[in-house]
Every structure is written in C-alpha cells, then in structure tokens.
Amino acid sequence: MLEYDSANRPPPVIDEFIQLIRYRDLIVLLVENILKNRYKRSVLGIFWMLLNPLLQTIVLTIAFGTMFKSSLPNYAVYILSGLLAWNFITQTAQYAMSTMAYGGGLLNRIYIPRATYIVAATGNGLINLVISISSLVIIIIFLGHPITWTWLFLPVSIGILTIFVLGFALLLSTAAVFFTDTVDIYQVFIQALFFLTPIMYPPSIFPAELHQLLLLNPFITLIDIFREPIYANQIPDAALIIKATLFSLITLLTGWIVFTKRADQLAYRL
C-alpha cells in the first residue's frame, strides 16, 4: 500500500498529477474493469463496439443519405467518421461524470487520487474509439473509399481529441459532484448540440450569414480534425490543427485546475 503524507504535499495542481503517476497501475486495472463490467453480460461482448457504430451509420444513411448524396459522396464514411469522434467525446465525458456523481463512494473509504476515475474513463473511451475504427475500415472497404497516407495523421487527431476529452470530463465531473443535475442537463444539451453539429450533413447547408455562428461550436473543429484525413484524404490545414490543439490544451488546463482545486472536497460530496 502506498503511503501518503497529507501534511507535506505540493500544490494540488502538481500533487494530483504526481499521485496519478504513483497509482498508474490502479488506473490500468480500472480501465480493464470498466471494459469487463460493461460487456460481461452482453452476448456480443466487445463485438458490440464494432456493431453499434455500424448500426447507427446504417440507420442515419437510410434516413439522410438520399438528401445529401449529391454533396457528400460515400455518405456512410462521412457520417461514421464524424460519429466516432462525437461518441468518443460525449460518451466518455458522460460516463466519467456519472461515475463520479453516483459511483465514487470508494473515495470516502480509502485514499486514491481523485482524478483516477476520470483518467480511467478517458482511457476506456480511447480503447473504444480505436476498436470502433475497425467498423469504419469495414465500411470504407465495402464502399471502395480510398485509404491513403493521410491516415498516418490519425494518431495526432486522436491525441488532440483525448486531451480535450480529459479536460472536458474533469470540468463536467467537478460540476456533477456538486450539482448532480448536471448529468441530466448535459444529456439534454448534447442531444441539442448533436443536431447543430455537421455530423449528418455538410456545413454548406447553412446560409452564409450563419457560418460565423458555426465557429462558436468547438465540436466542429474537433470532429473535422479527425474526419479530414479519413473522408477528405487530406491533412488538416495548419490553422485547424493549431485551433484544435489550443482549444484542447486550454480545456485540459482549465479542467485540471478546477478539478484539483476542489479535489479535497469531492470525497465529502460523494
């Protein structure tokens, strides 16, 4: 058992990071446990990670494919590449804050770094994303969409997404512990934002005067940086990369500061 001296500790922003490194083996075990518990009663098991995005794509392609077929060739590739990024962000953040709000009782009984659950949830979401990319490859092969060298940029895209997701989850989890209604509000907010994000449709359907409003939606930048190497077969331009990277880093830094500042209070709120 690791010893923890609370009387001699660095500032919370630094201390929480040091403790996460010390408890890295626990984080790995939690990631494995999340995967096992999530699929242990499922007949399909981890195969559901592949089947679920495929079914979503089929349904949305049938519903909207005819409408956007002329402007979006290989519509299924367009929509699934957007869905994978969207699901990674929104589902991981929701799981992290739900775990902290309703299942963080262990923090009351023993000391573990308060961010352990959130980092583990992000790790689990990352594994789901990587596995789900296999379903994207299946559709791409089926439709004959080219797989080019631009796919080599995907680790960078996924890294930027992961940085944002961790920061986003830290912010939401902090709010959810103090205000459990955050979980329900988040679900409503994300459902509305889904239809305001060009996942099922091209941005060009919006009138020119509304394009500036799209810039206020940060999810568009994050989805584009993941989708462009896959669908458009091009590396995102430097401006997009810089914008997505800065936004993700600012989100992580903000989330980390807010979470660690409140870390000592979290156990008493759970």
Secondary structure, 3 states (H helix, E strand, C coil): CCCCCCCCCCCHHHHHHHHHHHCHHHHHHHHHHHHHHHHCCCCCCCHHHHHHHHHHHHHHHHHHHHHHCCCCCCHHHHHHHHHHHHHHHHHHHHHHHHHHHHCCCHHHHCCCCCCHHHHHHHHHHHHHHHHHHHHHHHHHHHHCCCCCHHHHHHHHHHHHHHHHHHHHHHHHHHHHHHCCHHHHHHHHHHHHHHHCCCCCCCHHHCCHHHHHHHCCCHHHHHHHHHHHHHHHCCCCCHHHHHHHHHHHHHHHHHHHHHHHHHHHHHHHHC
